[in-house]
Amino acid sequence: MSNFETAFNNIDRALRNEAGCASELDYAEQTSWILFLKYLDDRESEREDTALLEGKDYAPILDTAYR
């Protein structure tokens, strides 16, 4: 299973357990938002790693509290 599938399944399981969610359509918007945030976090990590390897400073777009 890929990282994407694992992340999606974890999100799906957590949201499905929330009260009032009868189907995936009940939380499709939340799932999309969480996956978008995950994408941003992964991109930030890649950019930070690249800067570190090149000996450059890196200032993340997202504050640590939101990563």
C-alpha positions as a Python dict, from the first residue, in 0.01 Angstrom:
ca = {
    (1, 'M'): (0, 0, 0),
    (2, 'S'): (137, 344, -93),
    (3, 'N'): (177, 636, 148),
    (4, 'F'): (-118, 804, -22),
    (5, 'E'): (-342, 501, 27),
    (6, 'T'): (-234, 463, 388),
    (7, 'A'): (-295, 833, 458),
    (8, 'F'): (-633, 823, 285),
    (9, 'N'): (-741, 509, 472),
    (10, 'N'): (-640, 662, 806),
    (11, 'I'): (-833, 980, 728),
    (12, 'D'): (-1132, 780, 608),
    (13, 'R'): (-1137, 565, 921),
    (14, 'A'): (-1111, 865, 1156),
    (15, 'L'): (-1381, 1066, 982),
    (16, 'R'): (-1616, 770, 943),
    (17, 'N'): (-1613, 726, 1320),
    (18, 'E'): (-1735, 1083, 1375),
    (19, 'A'): (-2100, 1114, 1475),
    (20, 'G'): (-2340, 1179, 1190),
    (21, 'C'): (-2127, 1047, 904),
    (22, 'A'): (-2334, 793, 717),
    (23, 'S'): (-2121, 776, 402),
    (24, 'E'): (-1799, 900, 244),
    (25, 'L'): (-1993, 1187, 86),
    (26, 'D'): (-2062, 1327, 433),
    (27, 'Y'): (-1694, 1408, 481),
    (28, 'A'): (-1552, 1435, 127),
    (29, 'E'): (-1471, 1805, 175),
    (30, 'Q'): (-1279, 1739, 497),
    (31, 'T'): (-1087, 1454, 335),
    (32, 'S'): (-987, 1677, 43),
    (33, 'W'): (-869, 1952, 277),
    (34, 'I'): (-664, 1712, 490),
    (35, 'L'): (-499, 1562, 181),
    (36, 'F'): (-416, 1912, 53),
    (37, 'L'): (-255, 2001, 387),
    (38, 'K'): (-61, 1674, 380),
    (39, 'Y'): (65, 1763, 32),
    (40, 'L'): (183, 2104, 155),
    (41, 'D'): (357, 1951, 455),
    (42, 'D'): (538, 1695, 238),
    (43, 'R'): (643, 1966, -6),
    (44, 'E'): (778, 2178, 281),
    (45, 'S'): (978, 1881, 410),
    (46, 'E'): (1129, 1817, 67),
    (47, 'R'): (1228, 2183, 26),
    (48, 'E'): (1376, 2191, 374),
    (49, 'D'): (1579, 1874, 307),
    (50, 'T'): (1706, 2013, -23),
    (51, 'A'): (1814, 2339, 141),
    (52, 'L'): (1991, 2147, 417),
    (53, 'L'): (2180, 1932, 165),
    (54, 'E'): (2284, 2245, -27),
    (55, 'G'): (2392, 2423, 292),
    (56, 'K'): (2129, 2694, 252),
    (57, 'D'): (1892, 2846, 504),
    (58, 'Y'): (1526, 2760, 469),
    (59, 'A'): (1225, 2945, 605),
    (60, 'P'): (910, 2729, 580),
    (61, 'I'): (593, 2875, 436),
    (62, 'L'): (385, 2721, 715),
    (63, 'D'): (456, 2787, 1083),
    (64, 'T'): (563, 2479, 1278),
    (65, 'A'): (235, 2474, 1471),
    (66, 'Y'): (44, 2424, 1145),
    (67, 'R'): (272, 2167, 988),
}
